[in-house]
Amino acid sequence: MTRRKKAAKRAVAKKPAVVVSVWKDDPESKLGLIDRPVPDLSKAPLRYRIKGAAPAPGRYEVGTPQFRYWAGAEPLRRGGDFWAPLLGVKQWQPGPVLPVSLDKGVDLNAYYDRTELAFFHEKVGGKTYYSGESPDVVCHEMGHACLDAHRPQLFDAPFIEAGAFHESFADMSAILSALQLQEVREAVVADVAAYKSCPVSRCAEQLGAAIRLVDRPAVDPDCLRNAYNAFKYVDPQTLPDSAPATALCAEAHSFSRVFTGAFYEILAGMLRVRSKSPREPDLAAVATDFARLLMDATAAAPVQPNYFAQVASHVIDADTARFAGRYRAVLANVFVKRQIVPKAAVEVLERAPGKASSARYRKAAAPEPPEASVHRVVLDAAEFGLGTEKVLVDAPLERKPVLSVGAGLAHRHGPAEIEHAARRFVKMLVAHDRIDVESGLRHITVTDATPRHVLRKTHVLRPTRQGMKLTRRWFHCRCGLPFRD
């Protein structure tokens, strides 16, 4: 090697790696900033394209557009890298590349609509809040896109629990994506192991603080939603349409907290199973273990009105098949305590040794698609004040025989029960003014001028020859909070 080449090599070695400065967690979580490698948004299979020009990578001052760009881009890549090998898909539902709008307009909002991820800004109390600046919000919306790529049948399922699980999965995605940072794991491992509230359990502190200034009862006192909670399952069809954050209601974000709370309690228990004195590598391991169980369960669980129980039972079965029942006691105890799964459904496993039973249940718990069909529910629009035509609601009717925990949930939902669940779902949407009855458009072009009452419409009635078909437009993060135009 020549002297010149040696000098050039030394110069390259001394050159600092290009990094970007981003939040470790939510901007108000107190964990602060971290330098991260420049994210490659074009990395397959979960590619992104942020709309607009990308600033040069670097450390930018908090509050600048350049900082907000990388504060949104880095968690997108980190979350995508975590989920990609677990989802086992080759692309997003919208296609090979998922477009991202980091600042779509004015609102305390964000959404995923099968065409893009979109984030907003809003000035409240003299401060401007950008939802796309928070890794919690970014990885929540990305979680919707991940679940949609993995289990697209859930997107339009007209059951309260299906929508609530989508919101829970998105919150779990925010937590699991945060735990991909070693510095975050080191900061929270003791609290998670002790099952306490901590920065990762508190989802979207900044957005929650902004909403609290507008409507204090609508959110938790320290964040948007806290995974550290004591909520237990109640049939959501029996709950009121609305409630303050201190109680459950039939609205998806509110009811999602039942499953998210169980997840966080399970994560703490899995961590203690792995080690009596857990450290950050143990937290990384159980985060991935639970994500694997979740992927197995959501692939296998039939979409039915009692979807929480279906997923929970398949999580327990997946643990038997994948880990020979290593986490069985934790999973069963929490899901039973939270009343998501009846105790009778897990008794068969309590009588079976883990390793001996794993082969028996492996085939039944395998993530194979359930038997699927569609039941069309025809409702009278006048019943809901939606006009005089018929409202058509296509409901999935899925079944899958199982040998273990799911056997305790063997009751099959017939047409009458499907119709009752769909009717209750539509009633909840109407109560929250979530249905667009005018445009008939599945997709709308959102701009700065789009009235915010339009952004609350998660569903649309689309004209067909048989009547007006109910279709989901997007998942958004508004928690039922009234919109202010």
N, C-alpha and C positions, 0 to 999 in steps of 0.2 A: 504494500500500500504506500502510495506517495505521501510526502509530507503535507501537501495541500489537502489530500483526501482525509488524512488523519485530523488535520485542523478542522475541516468541515464536519467530520463526525463528532469531534468534541463540542463544536458549537451547537449541533443539533441536540446532543445529550444535555447540554446546559440550558437549552431553551425550555421554559416552563410549559407544561401541558396546558392547552386551552380549556378553560372551564367556564361555567356559568354560575352565577350566584342565585340561589332560589331558596324558598322556604322549606324547612324540614317537614313541617306540618302546616296546619292552618296559620294564617298570619297572626291570629290572636291566641295561639296555643302556648306561647312563651318559649317554644323550643328554638326559635331564632332561625338564622340563615345557615346555609351550607354551600360549599363549592361542589359542583357535580360535573361529570364529563358532559361535553356537548351532546345532546340527544340527537340520534339519527332517526328522524321521523319517517324516513323511507324504508326502514328495516322491515322485512317480511317476517311473518305473514300479516301482522296487524299494522298496516301502514297508515300514516296520517298526512294530511295536508292542511296546514294552518293558512287561512286566507290572508292575503296581504304579504308585503315584503318582510322577510326575516332580517332583523338587525344582526350585525356582526356579533359573534359570541363574545362574552366577556362579563365582567362584574359591573353591573349598573346600579345606580342609586335606586333604592326602594321608592316606588311611586312614579317612576318613569315608564313610558310605553315599552322601552327596550327591556326593562326588568320584568314587566308583566308578561311580555312575550315568552321569555325563557322560564318564568315562574309557572306558565301554563304548559309549555312544551315538555319540560323535564318530567313532571309526574305522568303525563300522557305516555311517554316512552317507558318510564319505569313500570307503570301499571300494565301496559301492553306486554312488556317483556315477562312480567310475572304470569299473566293469564294465558299467553299464547300457547305454551306447551301443554297447559292443562285443558284448554278448550278443544284442542285438536282440530281446529278449523283452518281453512286456507285463506279465508277473507272475511270481511264484515258482511252484514246483511246488505248494506248499500252497495257493496262492490269491493274491489281490491284495496281502495284507498278511502279512508273516512275523513271527509272535510270537517274542519273545525273553524268556527267563528269565535274569536276570543272576546269580541265586544260587538254584540249584535244590535244593541240599542239600550234604551233606558228602562230598567226594571230591576227588582230584586229577584232575579230568576236565572234559570238555566234549563236547557232541555236537550233531549235526544229524540229525533223524529224519523229515523230510518233514512234520512238524507244527510244529516250532519249532527255534530255536537255544537251547541250554541250557548254563549255566556253573555251576561249583560252588566251594566253598571247603573248605579242609582246614588243620588246625593240625599243623605238623610242626616239631619242634625248637624249640618255644616261640613260633613265628611262624605267623600265619594267612595263607594264600595264597589269593587270589581269582583264578580263571582268567579271569573276565570283566573284570578290571582291565587285562589285557594286550592292547594292540592286535594283537600277533602272534597270540594265541589267538583273539581275536574275529574277525580277518580270515581266519584259517585256517578256522574253522567256517563263516563267511560264504562262503568260497570253495567249500566243499562245496555250499552252497545255490545258488550261482551256476552251477556246473558242472551241477548237477541240473536247473536251469531250462533250460540250454543243450543238454544231452545226457542226457536222462533214462534212456536205454537203459543207461547205465553203472551206475546205482544197484544193480541186482540182478544184474549180469553175474557169473557164477560163475568168474571167471578171476583168478588172483593179480595179473596185471599191470593188470587193469581197476581193482581195488581200490587197488593201489599208485599208479596214476596219479591216482586221486581224491585220495589223500593228498598226492601231489606237487603237484597243481594247488592244493590248499589252502595248502601252504607257499609256492608261487609267488604265490598271492593275497596272503598276508601280506607278502611282500617288495615286490610291486608296489604294494600299498596304502600301505605305508610311504613309498615313493618318490614319492607324490603330495604330500608335504610338502617345500617348498623347503628348509627348514632341515635336513631329513634328507639330502636330495641333496647339499647343500653339505658336510655332515659326512662323507659316504662316497664322493663321486665319485672321489677320488684312489685310494682302496683298491679300489674296483670296477674302475677302469681298469687298475690294477696287478695285478688278480686276486688279492686278498688277503682273508682273513677280516675281517669288519667287523660293525658292529651290525646291518645288514640281513641279512647272510648267516646270522647266529646267530639262529635262530628260537626264541622262547619261553625266554629265559634264566631268567626267574623260575620258571616251571613246571619247567624242567629242574633248577634248584637244589633245589626241593622234592623232586622224585623222587629226586635224587641222594642225599638224606639217608635215603631208604628203601631204595633199591637202586642203588648207585653204578654198576655196569656197564650198567644199563639205558639210560642216556642219555649224550650227549657230555659232555666235561669242562667245557664253558663254556656249554651251552645244551641245549635238548631235541634239536634236530637242526640241524646246520650245513650250509648249502648249499655251503660251501666244503669239498669233499671230493674224493677220488680214486677213488670207487667206479666199477667198470666192470660192464657188463651180463654176467650169467650167467643162463642159463635158470632162473627161480625154481623150476620144478618139480623141479630137481635139487638145490636147496638144503635145508639142514635147516630144521625148523619154528621153531627158536629159536636165538638167538645174542646175545652182548653187542653193545653199540653199536659196537664196533670192527670188526665183521664184518657181512656180509649174511646174511639168512635169508629164508624164504618169507613171513614176516609182512608185512602191507601197509606199515606205517610204516617198517620196516627197509628193504624193497626200494624204497620210494619215493625213497630218497636217490640212487639211480642217475640218475633223470631230473632231480631237483632239482639235483643236482650239475652235470649237463650244462647245465641252464638258466642257472645262475649263471656258468659259464665262458663260455657263449655271450653272456650280457649284457655281460661284460667285453670280449669280442671285438667285439661290435657297437658298443660305445662307442668303441673305438679305430678302427673303420672310419669312424665319423662324424667324428671329429676326432683329430688327433695330440696336441692338448692339450685334452681334453674338460673342460667345465664343467657345472654343474648343469643348465642347459637341455638339454644333450646327453643327459644321463642320463634326464631326463624323456621326451625324444623316443624313445630306444631302448626304454625300458620300455613305452611305448605301442605301438611297432612290434612288439615281441615278443608283446605281448598280442594284437594283431591277427592275427599269424601263428598263435598258439595257438588262437584262435577259429576261423580258417579250417580249421586242421588237425583239430581235434576234431569239427567239424561234418562233415568229409569222411571221416576215417579210419574204416574198418570195425572194429567191435568184434570182435576175435579174440583168441585166447590170447597172440599176440605183439603186444599192443597198444602197447607202447613203440615198437617199430619202425614200426608203422603211423602213429602220431602223428608221430614224428620225420621220416619220409619225406614226410608231407604238410606239415610245417612247411617243409621245403626246397622242395617244389613251390609252396607258397603264397608263398614269397619270390620265386620266379621269376615268378609271376603278378602279385603285388602290387607288388614293388619291383624288377622286372627283374633279379633275381639280385644285388642290392646286398650282401646278407649271406651269399651262397651259400658262399663259402670258409669262413667262420667256422662256419656251421651244419654243413656237410658234415664239416669237420675234427674238430669236437668230437664229433658223433654217431658218426663212424667210430672216433675214438680211444677213446671210451667203449664201443665195441663194441655200440652200440644199433642201428646200421645197418651192414650189410656194405659194404666199399669198392666192391665190384662194383656195388652199387645206385646209387652216385653217379657212376660213371665216365661215363655218358652225358651228364651235365651238364658234366663237366669238358671235354668236347669241343665244347660249344655256347656261343657268346657269349651273355651275359645278355640284352641287349636284343633280339637276333634271335630268341631262343628263348621270350621271354615270351608272345608271342601264341600260339605253338604249344601251350604248356602251360596257358594261362589257363583254358580250358574244363575240362581234366582236373583241375586243382587247385582248381577252384571248390568252395566249401563246400556242395555238394549232398548230400542224404542218400544214403547207400549203400543198395544193395539189401539188404533185411532179411528174415529169417525166424527162426524159433525152433526149436531142436532140444531135445526133452525127453530128458534123461538120467535113467535109472532105476537107482538104486543100491540095494544090499542094506544096510539099516540095521545089520544085525548085523556087517557088515564094520568098522563104525566104533564099535561098542558103543552104538548109539543105539536099540536095541530090535529088534523082529522084523518091522516093516513095511517097505515100500518107501520110499525117499527119492526124491522127484521134484525134479529140478533143471532149470529152464528156462534154456537157454543161447542167447544171440543168435548167429545165424549170418549175419554181414553180409559183403557183397562189394561192391567198387567198382573197375572197371577204371581204370587210370591210365596215362599215357604216359611218365612220366619216372622219378623215384626209386622210386616204388611198383612199377614194373615189375620191379625187382630183388627185390621181395617178393611176386611173383606167385603163389607157392605158396598154394593154397587149403586151408584146414583142413576136413577131412571129418569125418563123425560120429565116427569112431574117435578122432581127435585131440581133438575137442571133449569127448568122454566122458573121455578121459585127463586133460585139464586140469581138468574139473569134479570128478573124483574127487580129484585132488591138492589142489584148493581146499578141498573138504570135510574132507580129512585135516588140513590146516593149521588150519581152524576148530576141529576137535575137539581138536587138540593144545593150543590156547590156551583151551579151554573157552568158546568163543564162541557155542555154539548152545543156545538155550532149547528143551528137549525136553518141557517140562511145560505151560506156559500155553496154547500155541497161539495167542497174541495177537500180531498185527502191531504194535499200539501198546499200551504200558502207561503207566499214570499214575505218574510218578516223584514221590515226596515225600521229605521228610526221613527218613522211616522206611524207604525202599526199601533193602534190603540191597545192599551194594556188589557182592556176587558176581552179583547180577542185572544190574547196570549193565555188566558185562563182555560180556553176550550181544549181539553185533552182529546175530545171525541167530536165526530162530525156525522150528521145524517146525510147519506149520499143517495140520490134518487136512483131507483131501479124500476123495472116493470112491475115487480111484485110489491114494492113499497119502498120506504126509506131505510136503508141499511146502516146500522151503527158500526162505525169504524174508528179505531184509535188513531189519533194524529201524532201524539207524542207523549212522552213522560216528562214532566217538569217538576221543579223542586219547591213549589210554592206552599205546600202544607195547608192548603185551604184558606190562606190569608186573603182577605178582601183586596182587590186591586184598586189602585188610586190613579185615575186618569187626570 
